[in-house]
């Protein structure tokens, strides 16, 4: 009785924690939620750490599936791609929780019997923890000490909380050389002037802090070293802040890349970051795609991106999300160009463009600006305490000049109020489940046998991909690291293959397509023909000669 009670309490703890949650999870809360899954669903979920970061935090991996998980096609889901994107981690953990909560339903049972999910909830645990720190600011880098301004010193010019409110916002300095002016519709907001139109600014706008190392730069070399989303190999932005001394220099970056290269069954990656090819797919460019070092999506892969994008927008309503261009060293690009899998990324949420409140006699913003738009949206949603009113501060670098600290709080432009997160998680879980239904899946169809004399039998059949996605990306066809579809004729002692290849490899099978194969086999009895690859699964058929 006591054991049953303890088991019941263990099962309730994650549910109670979820009900009580009213803000984003810190590292310890994330760890508790992740560990709870393997305890509550030991037959379906396992957890391991793939690396310890420079900040001594685990980068966790959750494997979800039934039976032999490595023998089934898989989707890898990655959160914490950017350290200031708390939503990404919630989407990754929330997906794992929602999937396993539904594991008693027939649909999820069927899904987990043929699909594996690898979830990496937070690949930037050092950086995301800054949200919960005594001094809150948007941090991207891990705890590796770096010399970002290359002056021979590490971390010597970080942020300074000039107004003592526990968060880093902005400072505006009145200056005849300023290149910012007040927004005409909202004086709380500063916008850049346009010199080509003869506009003159009134303010310098800087991140809150002082010039600690007296090099006329502000906050350019603070705590927070290498960015996960700038440390990968595709177009690595060497010698820029956050990129690291070389590509894949960090423990967590290398660990994830190594882990994924070992997982031959992964056919698609879904990551959560500012990079976004789901709301707006990447367009096909023949010149870029045909370069010797490929710089653009192959045509078939671009079409697949469009197909998946349509599905995503239908489910999530994210079609109007801002377009983005990957800057290099990013995980999304690495996933396609160097890992050669379907690679998708989305921020999961954006501040919607608001319409003016006619009841308050508002007019449309005369100048489009994300901060001004956010403040209107927040007011309409009843969201308060996300803007620090400007107030004078003493600044040692601007003695005798008017300096004010204030502005929009960190994190709010890219992370929604937490009350919106459960619905966002649900929509993205639905999307992943629908995407899994598109996965490549082999079948052997139209098997025909024909006796041709002298103990010979001609066998003809179709190896078909009945999934919507191709068995491999077009770019993947060029990679020696990706395992092709192997078709084998398994014969017995008195049987032999006279014509046709006993073992052969097929290139990518497009979605809803097939390839016909034929053999001439000598002998009697039963033979087995099997076809498969890690990204498609394996199918077999027995044939009587």
N, C-alpha and C positions, 0 to 999 in steps of 0.2 A: 504493500500500500504506500509506504514511504517513497519507494523508487518511482511509482506512478505519479505521485504528487510532485516530486522533484522534476520529472520529465515534463509534466504539465506546465509547471512554472517556467521551465527553460523555453518551452514553446511559446508562452505568453510574453516573455520579456521583450523580444523584438517587436511584437505588436504594440505593447505598452509604450515602448520607446518611440515607435513611429507616431502614435497618437499624441505623445507629449511634445514631439519635435515642433518647434516654431521658428527655427532659424537653420541656416546651413550647418552641416556637421563639421566639427573640428577633427583633427587627425585621430584622436582617441575614440571619438564617437564613430568615425568611419570604420576604424579597426573593429570596434565592438559589433557593429552591424554586419561587417563582412564575416567575422568569425562565427556569428550567430547562424549564418546560413549553412555553414558546413555542419554545425551541431544539430540544426533542426531538420536538414535534408541530407543526411550522410550518404544516402544511396545515389543522390543526384548531383551533389556539389562538393567540391574539394577546394581547399585554399592553401596557397603557399606564397612565400615572399620570394620575389625574383632578384631583389637587390636591396641593400641598405644605402640610403643616400648619404651625402656628405654631412647632412644634418641629423644622421642616425635615425632615419625613419624608413619603415618598410614600404617598398612598392609592391602591392599585393596583386595576386592573380587568382581569379575564381574560375574554375572549370566546371561547366554545367552540362550534363548529358547523362544518358542511360547507357549502361554497359561499357563497351570499349570505345571511349570517346575519341581516340585517335583514328579510328577506322571509318569515321563518318565525316562528311563535309562540314566545315565550320565557319562561323563568323566571329571575328575578334572585335571587341568593343573597348574603346580607350577613352578614359576621362582624365581630367587634370592635365590636358595637353598644354594649356596655358595657365600659369599660376594664379592669375587674377580672375579666372573663369570658374567660380565655385559651382555654377550650374552644371558644368560638364561632369563633375564628380557625382553630383546628385543624380544626373541622368543615368550614369553607368551603374551606380549601386542600386538606384531605383528600378532599373530594368531587371537586374538580377533578382531583386526581392519580388517584384511583380510576377516574373516568370515562374519562380519557384512557388509562390503562393497559389498559382493556378495549376500546379503540377498534378493535381488529382483529376483534372478535367480530361476528357478524352482527347480533345484537340492538342493540348500541351503534351500529353503522354505520347501521342503520335509524332509530334514534332521532335521531342527529345529522343525518340527511338531512332531518328534518322539524321539529326542535326546536333552539332556540338557548339556551344558558345564559350568563348574565352573572354572573360571580362577583366580588364585592367583598370580599376576604378580611379586611381589617382597617381599619375606619373610625375606630379610636381608637389609632393607633400611638404617640402620645405617652404615653398613659395605660398601655397594656399593657406598655410597656418598664419600668415601675416594678417589675414582678415580678423583673426581672433586675438591678435597680440595687443599689448598695452598701447602701442602706436600703430594705428591702422593705416596702411597705404597699399596701393596696387603693386604687387611684386611679381616678377616673372622668374627670376633666377633662383637656383638652389643655393645651398650653403657653401658651395665652393668659393674660396676667397679669390677675387680677381682684381686685376689692375685695369679697369675699364678705360681710363684716360691715358694709360701707358706712360705714367710719370714716375714709375719705380715704386709706387706706394699702393697698398691694397685697401679698399673700402674706407678711404680717408675723407670722402665728401658725400655724405648721405643726407637724408632729409632732416629738417629741424622743425619741431612743432612750435612755431612762433606765437600762436595764440593759445596754446596749452589746452586744446580741446580733444587731444588724443587721436587726431586723424590729420593726414596730410592732404591739404586742398591746394590753394593757389595764393600767390601774392601778386598784387598789381601795383605798379610804381608809376606815378605821374611823371611823364617825361616828354619833352618836345621831339625826342627821337623815337617815341613809342610807335609800334605798328599795330596796336589794337585800339578799338573804340567801343563805346557802349552800343548795345543792340538797340535799334530804334523802337522796338516794341517791348523790350524788357531790360531795364537798366541794370539788372543784376548780372546780365550776361555780357561778356566781351567777345567781339568778333574781329577778325583780321581785316585790316584796311586793304584797299586795292590801289596801289600806287599808280597803276596804268590809267586810273580814272581820276587821278589827282587827289585822292583821299589822303587825309593826314590823320595819324593816330594820336592818342592822348596818353596811352599806357604801354608800359612793358608788362608782359604777362609771364610769370615764372612759377614753376612748382615751388611749393612752400619750403623754404630753407635758406641757408646762407652759403657763401663761398668759403667753405672751411679751409681749402688749400690755396686760396688767393690766386687762382689761375684764370679769373674772369669767367668761370663756368659754374653753374649751380647744380648741385646734387647729381653730378655726372659719374661719381664713383662711390656708390653706397653699398650697403649690405645687400646681398642677393646676386649671385654670380652668373651661372650658365643657364640659359633658357632651354627647356626641353624642346620647344618648338622651333629652335634655331640651330639645333645641334646635330641634325641628320645630314646625310651625305649628298642629297640632290641639291646642287647649286648652293653648297654651304657658303654662307656669307662671311667668309674669313675676315678677321681683324675688325669686326663690328661688335658693338656691345651685346653681350649675351650669347654670342656664337660659340664660345669656347676656344681653346687654343687650337683644336683641330676637330674635325667631324667625329661624332660618337665618342667624345672624350669622357663623358660622364657615366658613372656606374649604372644609373637607371636607364639611360639611353641605350647603352651597349647591351644591357640585360634584356630589354624589350626586343631589340633587333635580333639578338641571338635566339631568344625564345621563339620569335615568330619564324625565323629561318628553320628552326627545328620542327615547326608545326606545318608539315607539308599539306595538311588537309584544309588549311584556311583558304577560302576562295574570295572573301571580302573583308574589308576593314571598315568600321564605322567609328569615327572619332568626333569629339566635340571640341570645337575651337572657333576662333574668329574666321578661319578659312572656311569657305562655304561653296561647295559644288553641288549641294542638294536643292537649295532654293532656286539657284540659277546654274544649270549644268555648264561644264566646260565645252566650249565650241570647238568643232573640228577645224584644224588649219593644216591643209595639205603641205605647205612648205615646212612648217614646224615638225609635223609628223614624219617627214621624209628625211630629216637631217641625219647625218651619220651618228651623232649623239642626239638621240631623240629628244625633242623639246616640246612636243605636242601629242595629244591623245591620238591613238590610231582611230580610224574612222568607225570601226565596229564598236570600239570601247566608248567613243563619244556618244554613239547612238544608245548604248547601254546606260550611260550616265543620264541621258535625257529621259529614258524610260523610267529609271529609278527616281529621278527628280520629279517626274509627273506623279508618281506614287506618293512620294514624300509630301509634296505640296497639297495633294488631295486629302491626306490624313491630318497634316499638322497645320495647314493654313499659313505656311511660312513663305509663300511665293513673293511677297513684297519685301522680304529681308534684304538689307543692303548687299550689293555685289562686292566681292573682295577678290584680290589677286595675291596669290601666295608669294612671299618675299624670298623664299629660298631657305634651305635647312629645315624646312617644315615637315611634319609627319605625314600630312596628306599627300604631298608630292612624292616623298620617299615611298609611301605605300604603293603608288602606281608605278613610278619610273624605275625604282630600284628593287622593290619587293615584287613588282609585276602582278599585283592582285587588283581586283576592283577596290577602289579606295574612295570613301565618301566622308565628308565632314560637314558639320553644321554648328552654328552657335546655339541652336535650340530655342532662342528667343531674341527678340529685338524690340526696342521701344517703338510702338506703332506711331505712324504719322497722325497727329490729332487734328480734328476739325475744330474751328473756333466755337466757343460756347456762346451761342446767340443770346441766351438768357442773360449773360453778363456783358452783352454788346461787344464781344471780342471780334476782332477781324483776323483774317489769315495773316500769318507771319510774313512781313515784307521781305525778310531775309531768312532763308532756310538755315537753321543751325541746330545741331543735335541737342545742345544743352537747353536752348530755348524751347525746343519741342518737348524734351523730357519734363521740364518744369510745368508746362501746360498739361501734359498727360498726367503727371503726378497729382496736380491740383484736382483734375477731373476724377481721379481714382481715390481721392481723400488721403493721399500719401504725404506725410509730413516728415520733418526732421531729416531731410536729405540734402539740404542746402544750408551752408553756413553764411550768414549775412556778413558783408564786408565790414571790417572794423580796423581802425588804425593800429599799427604795431611799430615798435622801435626796431630798426634794422641796421646793423653795423656797417653794411656795405652801401647803404643809401642814407648816410647821415644828413639831416636837415631837409630831407625830401619826404613827400607824402607817400607812405607805403601802407597798404591795407591787405589784410589776410581774409580769405573767405572763398566762396565758390562752391561748386557742386561736390558732394561727397565722393570719395573713391568707391569703386565697384558698381555704382548704381546704373550706369549706362549699359553694362553688359550682363548684369545679374538681376533678374526680376525680384520683386518682393517675394519673400518665401511662401506667402499664401498662394501664389500662383504656381509653385513648383509641382505639387502633386498632379495637377491636370496636364502640365507640360510633360512630366514623366510618363503619364498614361498614353498620351498621343505618340510619344517617341517609342514606347514599348510596342504599341500597335504597329507602328511603321516597321520596326525590326522584325516582328512576327510575319508581317505581310511580305517583307523582303525575303525572309527565309523560304517562303513558298515559291519564290522565283529561282531557288537554287538549282544548279545543274544536277540532273539525276538520270542515270543510265538505265536502259532496258534493252533486252534482246527480243526482237520482233521478227515476224514473217520467216520463221525457220522452215526450210524446205529440204527434203532429202530425195535423192534420185539414184537408183541402182543403175550403174553403167556397165556392168559385166566384169568378169575376172576378179570378183570380190571387192570391187571399187564402189564407193558411194560418194556422190557429189553433194556437198552441204552448202546451202546458201542461206544467209540471214542478214538482218539489218541491226547494227549497233546504233541505238537511238538515244538522243538526249531529249528527254521529255520535260526538262526544265526550261524556263524562259531565258535564263542567262546561259551564256556559252560555258563550256567546261573549263576554259582558261581564257584570260584576256588575250587579245591579239599581240600585245607586247609580251605577254608571258610565253608565247610560242617561241620567242627568241632566247628565252632564258634556259640555260642548262640546269638551273637549280630547281625548276618546276617539273614535277613528274607527270609524264604524259599518260594518256589512256593506253593501257596494255591489254592486248587481246591474246589469250593463250588457248591452245588446243591441248587438252590433257588426255593423252592416249595411254593404253595399257600395253602389255607385253607383246600381243600379237597384232598390234595396230600400228600404222605408220602414215604420216602425212606425205602424199605423193606430190601434190601441187598446192600452192598457197603457203604462206608462212606460218609455221607452228607458233611462233611468238612474234608479235609485231606491235609497233607503237603508232597510235593515231595522233595527229595534231588536234587542235581545238575543234570540238564539235559545237557548232552554233546552237543556240536555243531552238527547240522544236525542230531538230533536223536529225538526219541519220546517214550512215555510211554503210553501203552493202559490201559484204565480204563473202568469199567463196573458197572452199577447199575440196580437194580430192583425197579421200582417206581410204586406205586399204585395211581390211580386217573385218571382224564381226564383234558384236557385243555393244557395250555402252561407252561413249566418250563424254567428257564434260568440256564445254567451252565457257570461259569466263572473261569478262571485260571489266575494267575499272581503273580508277586512279584515286589518290587521296582526296581530291576535290569533288569527285563524283560518286564515291562509293563503288562497291563491286557487285556485279550481278553474274549469275551462273545459269546455265541451262544444260540439261542432260539430253543426249541424242543417241538413239539406237541405230546402229549401222545395219 
